[in-house]
Amino acid sequence: MRQYKIIVEKHPDGYVAYPLGLKGVVVGQGDTYEEALADVKSAIRFHIESFGEEVLEVEPPVLEAFVAEAGV
């Protein structure tokens, strides 16, 4: 089992989740945090099955993820 860093965003109409460090676009959604996380995990599995292990070959790997807010 491989670990992925996943961003989960809360929006007025539900949650959106997406992994960091994969080639291509992978998104999950749900009415709750847990549903969005389960959906994106399923989407990650499908993405790897569809496009192969090369979607995992992202260099350099994501070591940490931060959320910052800045006025511009």
Backbone as JSON, one array per atom type, in Angstrom:
{
  "sequence": "MRQYKIIVEKHPDGYVAYPLGLKGVVVGQGDTYEEALADVKSAIRFHIESFGEEVLEVEPPVLEAFVAEAGV",
  "N": [[0.84, -1.18, 0.0], [0.59, 2.15, -0.88], [1.29, 5.46, 0.23], [-0.41, 8.59, -0.1], [-0.43, 12.13, -0.41], [-3.2, 14.02, 0.18], [-5.35, 16.6, -0.73], [-8.12, 18.08, 0.75], [-10.88, 19.96, 0.17], [-13.3, 22.14, 1.55], [-16.38, 23.16, 0.39], [-19.25, 25.32, -0.23], [-21.22, 23.58, -1.23], [-20.37, 20.99, -0.7], [-17.6, 18.62, -0.53], [-14.35, 18.51, -2.02], [-11.72, 16.54, -3.23], [-8.28, 15.91, -3.9], [-5.3, 14.26, -5.02], [-1.79, 14.86, -4.41], [1.16, 14.84, -6.42], [0.76, 12.98, -8.51], [0.75, 12.04, -11.94], [-1.4, 13.55, -14.25], [-4.98, 14.19, -13.94], [-6.83, 13.79, -11.07], [-9.69, 13.53, -9.2], [-11.92, 13.63, -6.46], [-15.19, 13.67, -4.92], [-17.73, 14.62, -2.53], [-20.51, 14.66, -0.2], [-19.66, 14.76, 2.38], [-16.59, 14.99, 4.3], [-15.48, 12.43, 4.63], [-16.76, 10.99, 2.57], [-15.73, 12.29, 0.29], [-13.01, 11.7, 0.57], [-13.04, 8.88, 0.39], [-14.02, 8.67, -2.23], [-11.96, 9.88, -3.75], [-9.87, 8.13, -3.23], [-10.79, 5.84, -4.51], [-10.79, 6.89, -7.11], [-8.04, 7.31, -7.49], [-7.08, 4.64, -7.5], [-8.41, 3.72, -9.82], [-7.26, 5.43, -11.74], [-4.55, 4.62, -11.72], [-4.87, 1.94, -12.51], [-5.9, 2.38, -15.06], [-3.97, 3.93, -16.46], [-1.48, 2.98, -15.77], [1.54, 2.24, -13.86], [3.32, 4.3, -14.4], [2.17, 6.77, -13.88], [2.83, 7.3, -11.33], [5.4, 8.1, -11.3], [6.62, 10.73, -10.57], [8.81, 13.35, -10.45], [10.51, 15.92, -8.78], [9.55, 14.08, -5.78], [6.63, 14.9, -3.76], [7.3, 16.15, -0.71], [6.27, 17.49, 1.55], [3.22, 19.21, 2.3], [1.69, 22.38, 2.41], [-0.68, 24.78, 3.62], [-1.29, 28.04, 2.88], [-2.13, 31.47, 3.42], [-2.39, 34.53, 1.82], [-2.5, 38.0, 1.36], [-2.87, 39.8, -1.66]],
  "CA": [[0.0, 0.0, 0.0], [1.36, 3.39, -1.03], [0.66, 6.63, 0.87], [-0.52, 9.79, -0.93], [-0.87, 13.36, 0.22], [-4.47, 14.37, -0.45], [-5.95, 17.86, -0.32], [-9.58, 18.03, 0.82], [-11.41, 21.32, 0.28], [-14.71, 22.24, 1.9], [-17.08, 24.17, -0.38], [-20.64, 25.44, 0.25], [-22.07, 22.48, -1.68], [-19.76, 19.69, -0.44], [-16.15, 18.5, -0.41], [-13.59, 18.1, -3.19], [-10.43, 16.0, -2.8], [-7.36, 15.55, -4.99], [-3.97, 13.88, -4.54], [-0.59, 15.55, -4.91], [2.25, 13.98, -6.85], [0.41, 12.01, -9.55], [0.6, 12.6, -13.29], [-2.79, 13.54, -14.68], [-5.97, 14.82, -13.07], [-7.61, 12.84, -10.27], [-10.52, 14.31, -8.28], [-13.04, 12.98, -5.82], [-16.1, 14.62, -4.3], [-18.75, 14.01, -1.68], [-21.24, 15.56, 0.69], [-18.9, 14.83, 3.63], [-15.14, 14.8, 4.2], [-15.23, 11.01, 4.47], [-17.19, 10.58, 1.23], [-14.77, 12.82, -0.68], [-11.77, 10.93, 0.72], [-13.28, 7.55, -0.18], [-14.17, 8.82, -3.67], [-10.67, 10.14, -4.38], [-9.09, 6.89, -3.14], [-11.28, 5.01, -5.62], [-10.33, 7.52, -8.35], [-6.6, 7.03, -7.59], [-6.94, 3.24, -7.93], [-8.84, 3.65, -11.21], [-6.26, 6.15, -12.54], [-3.38, 3.76, -11.84], [-5.27, 0.79, -13.33], [-6.13, 2.83, -16.44], [-2.8, 4.52, -17.12], [-0.27, 2.27, -15.39], [2.39, 2.7, -12.77], [4.1, 5.49, -14.76], [1.56, 7.97, -13.31], [3.44, 7.48, -10.02], [6.79, 8.51, -11.48], [6.72, 12.18, -10.56], [10.05, 13.8, -9.82], [10.8, 15.32, -7.47], [8.35, 13.73, -5.04], [6.12, 15.89, -2.82], [7.71, 15.76, 0.63], [5.33, 18.07, 2.48], [2.26, 20.13, 1.7], [1.31, 23.44, 3.34], [-1.72, 25.7, 3.18], [-0.94, 29.39, 3.3], [-3.03, 32.5, 2.96], [-1.65, 35.77, 1.66], [-3.19, 39.07, 0.62], [-2.1, 40.28, -2.8]],
  "C": [[0.89, 1.24, 0.0], [0.58, 4.54, -0.4], [0.68, 7.82, -0.08], [-0.92, 10.97, -0.06], [-2.11, 13.82, -0.54], [-4.97, 15.68, 0.15], [-7.47, 17.67, -0.32], [-10.05, 19.46, 1.08], [-12.89, 21.26, 0.64], [-15.3, 23.42, 1.13], [-18.52, 24.26, 0.13], [-21.52, 24.25, -0.12], [-21.45, 21.09, -1.49], [-18.25, 19.77, -0.37], [-15.55, 18.03, -1.72], [-12.23, 17.65, -2.69], [-9.58, 15.66, -4.02], [-5.98, 15.24, -4.42], [-2.88, 14.77, -5.12], [0.4, 14.5, -5.39], [1.88, 12.86, -7.81], [0.37, 12.74, -10.89], [-0.86, 12.49, -13.69], [-3.7, 14.17, -13.64], [-6.8, 13.74, -12.39], [-8.38, 13.66, -9.24], [-11.61, 13.42, -7.71], [-13.94, 14.03, -5.2], [-17.09, 13.88, -3.42], [-19.43, 15.06, -0.83], [-20.52, 15.73, 2.02], [-17.41, 14.65, 3.32], [-14.85, 13.33, 3.9], [-15.62, 10.51, 3.09], [-16.21, 11.06, 0.16], [-13.47, 12.04, -0.63], [-11.93, 9.54, 0.13], [-13.37, 7.63, -1.71], [-12.82, 9.06, -4.34], [-9.76, 8.91, -4.29], [-9.49, 5.94, -4.26], [-10.78, 5.56, -6.95], [-8.83, 7.29, -8.57], [-6.38, 5.61, -8.1], [-7.3, 3.1, -9.41], [-7.82, 4.3, -12.15], [-5.03, 5.28, -12.77], [-3.7, 2.54, -12.7], [-5.4, 1.18, -14.8], [-4.86, 3.23, -17.17], [-1.47, 3.88, -16.72], [0.53, 2.96, -14.31], [3.19, 3.97, -13.1], [3.46, 6.78, -14.24], [2.14, 8.28, -11.93], [4.84, 8.06, -10.1], [6.92, 10.01, -11.63], [7.98, 12.58, -9.82], [10.09, 15.31, -9.81], [9.5, 15.01, -6.73], [7.91, 14.87, -4.12], [6.48, 15.4, -1.42], [6.75, 16.25, 1.69], [4.38, 18.97, 1.72], [1.83, 21.13, 2.78], [0.14, 24.21, 2.75], [-1.36, 27.06, 3.75], [-1.97, 30.36, 2.75], [-2.25, 33.8, 2.92], [-2.5, 36.78, 0.9], [-2.28, 39.57, -0.49], [-2.76, 41.54, -3.34]]
}
